[in-house]
Structures are given as C-alpha cells and as structure tokens.
Amino acid sequence: MNPLLIDARHLPADGVQIRGNLPKDFFALPETDPVKVDTEPHYALHVMRDGDELVVSGRLEAGFTLECGRCLETFQHRVELPTYQAEVPLEKDGITDLTDLVREDILLTLPNFPRCEDGNVKPRECPAKGRFDTVDDSAVPSETPGNGGGVWDALDQIQKN
C-alpha cells in the first residue's frame, strides 16, 4: 500500500503523523539520467484537513549522486527539507495521493547545473575549476559602427565576390 495515499474521510480532527522510508525507485528516474538516488527517501509528515484542502507539514530527506557539469565527475548531494509545507486540494473521492507532490518538491531542490562545489556531503573543489572561464571582455577590442573593418563589412565582401 502507498503510504502517501491519504483518505481525508478518515482523518482525525488533529490530523495524522506519517513517517517512513520510500524505495529508491520512488523518483522514477530513467537509467540514463545522470541523477542517481543514493539513499531511500525519508519522510516525517503531519497531514491535516483544512476545509477542502490537506495541509502537509514536516520533514523530507533524500541522498543523491549528481554529475558535475564542469568535470563530469560524480559527487554526493543530500536534500533536506526540515520545514516542508504544502497545501493540496482534496480529490473528489476524498483520497489524495501525495506521491507526485513529494517527488517533485524533492527533485526541484536539486541544482539545475550541478557542480562539485554543490556537494554537501563531502564538499570539494571541482578539479576543472578555472579551466573553462570566460574570456575577459576588456581584452576584446570593441567595434564602433561605421569605422570599417567590422564583421559585417567582411561578410559584405564575401557576398560581393
């Protein structure tokens, strides 16, 4: 049975505490995804009915292995949401599944462009740091329109030939 399936019709007035671990495949990530789940996601939630909504509060945790976008080495990253809160509209039949909500809220905390420096389990510098820095713009001569010799003038010459 899905522990994140809440039947609001049978909730006590003061709500219910649910806690436990979810399987690693809870996130349904494809095999080719560079994000790998390290530890079973843990939840400790208080679910309470408030009118036609469920109010969910508590703690969510999960451990991941991410791939650095700079050096392509993997590093560990732990997601901890100690003050998790959400409001969920009740489903028509009174049974609400929190699975997608919890899954998305955890995954959305992962960095969009992970770097070794983002790792919060064993922090380290990226071995490729500085190798791909952008060129200093002050060293590139600026083009003034109309002074000739610009990029567009060179392209115009190609078209004329």
C-alpha positions in Angstrom: 0.0 0.0 0.0 1.2 3.5 -0.8 2.0 5.3 2.5 1.4 8.7 0.8 -2.2 7.9 -0.1 -4.3 9.9 2.3 -8.0 9.3 2.9 -9.4 12.6 4.2 -12.7 11.0 5.1 -11.0 9.1 8.0 -8.5 11.8 9.2 -8.9 12.7 12.9 -9.5 16.4 13.6 -6.0 17.0 14.8 -4.5 15.2 11.7 -2.2 12.2 11.4 1.5 11.7 11.6 3.0 9.6 8.8 6.7 8.6 8.7 8.9 6.1 7.0 11.2 5.4 4.0 10.3 5.1 0.4 12.0 2.8 -2.1 14.9 4.2 -4.2 12.8 3.8 -7.3 10.3 6.3 -5.8 11.7 9.0 -8.1 11.1 7.0 -11.3 14.3 8.4 -12.8 15.4 6.8 -16.2 18.5 4.7 -16.2 20.3 7.2 -18.4 19.6 10.1 -16.0 22.8 11.5 -14.5 21.0 11.9 -11.2 21.2 8.7 -9.1 19.4 8.0 -5.8 21.8 7.1 -3.0 19.6 6.6 0.0 15.9 5.8 0.4 13.9 9.0 0.7 12.7 9.6 4.3 9.5 11.4 5.2 8.1 12.5 8.6 4.9 14.4 7.8 1.8 15.7 9.6 -1.3 15.7 7.4 -4.3 17.7 8.5 -7.6 18.6 6.8 -8.5 22.3 6.5 -11.8 22.7 4.7 -11.4 21.4 1.1 -7.6 21.1 1.4 -5.0 19.0 3.1 -2.2 20.8 4.9 1.0 18.8 4.9 4.0 19.8 7.0 7.1 18.1 8.2 10.5 16.9 7.0 11.7 15.3 3.8 15.2 13.9 3.1 16.9 12.0 0.3 20.5 11.4 -0.9 21.6 11.7 -4.5 24.7 11.3 -6.6 25.0 14.0 -9.2 27.3 14.6 -12.1 29.3 17.8 -12.2 28.5 19.8 -15.3 32.1 21.0 -15.5 34.3 18.0 -14.9 31.7 15.1 -15.3 32.8 13.5 -12.0 30.2 12.4 -9.6 29.6 13.8 -6.2 27.1 13.3 -3.4 24.3 15.8 -2.5 21.8 15.5 0.3 18.4 17.1 0.1 16.9 18.1 3.5 13.7 19.9 3.7 13.3 20.4 7.5 10.3 22.7 7.3 8.4 21.2 4.4 4.9 22.6 3.9 2.3 22.2 1.2 -1.4 22.7 0.7 -3.1 20.1 -1.5 -6.7 20.3 -2.8 -8.8 17.3 -1.8 -9.7 14.9 -4.5 -13.4 14.3 -5.3 -13.5 10.9 -3.7 -11.6 12.1 -0.6 -8.5 10.1 -1.3 -5.4 12.2 -2.1 -2.1 10.9 -3.3 0.9 12.9 -2.1 3.4 10.9 -4.1 3.8 13.3 -7.1 3.9 16.3 -4.8 6.6 14.9 -2.5 8.7 13.6 -5.5 8.6 16.9 -7.4 9.3 19.0 -4.3 12.4 17.0 -3.5 13.7 16.9 -7.2 13.1 20.6 -7.6 15.6 21.3 -4.8 18.4 19.7 -6.8 20.8 22.2 -8.6 19.9 22.8 -12.2 23.6 22.8 -13.3 25.3 20.7 -10.6 29.0 21.5 -9.8 31.3 19.7 -7.4 31.0 22.7 -5.1 27.3 22.0 -4.7 28.0 18.7 -2.9 27.0 19.0 0.7 28.1 15.5 1.9 31.8 15.7 1.2 32.5 19.3 -0.1 35.3 19.7 -2.5 36.7 21.9 -5.2 36.0 21.0 -8.8 39.2 19.6 -10.5 38.2 21.6 -13.6 37.6 24.9 -11.8 39.1 27.8 -13.9 39.7 25.7 -17.0 36.5 27.0 -18.7 36.4 30.6 -17.5 35.1 33.1 -20.0 37.4 35.5 -21.8 37.9 38.9 -20.2 35.7 41.2 -22.2 38.1 44.1 -21.7 40.8 42.3 -23.8 38.5 42.1 -26.8 38.5 45.3 -28.9 35.1 46.9 -29.2 33.6 47.6 -32.7 32.4 51.0 -33.4 29.7 51.2 -36.1 30.8 52.8 -39.3 34.6 52.7 -38.7 35.1 49.9 -41.3 36.7 46.6 -40.9 33.9 45.2 -38.8 32.4 41.7 -39.0 29.5 42.8 -41.2 31.9 44.6 -43.7 33.8 41.3 -44.0 30.6 39.4 -44.7 29.5 42.0 -47.2 32.8 41.5 -49.1 32.2 37.8 -49.3 28.8 38.3 -50.8 30.2 40.7 -53.4 32.7 38.1 -54.6 
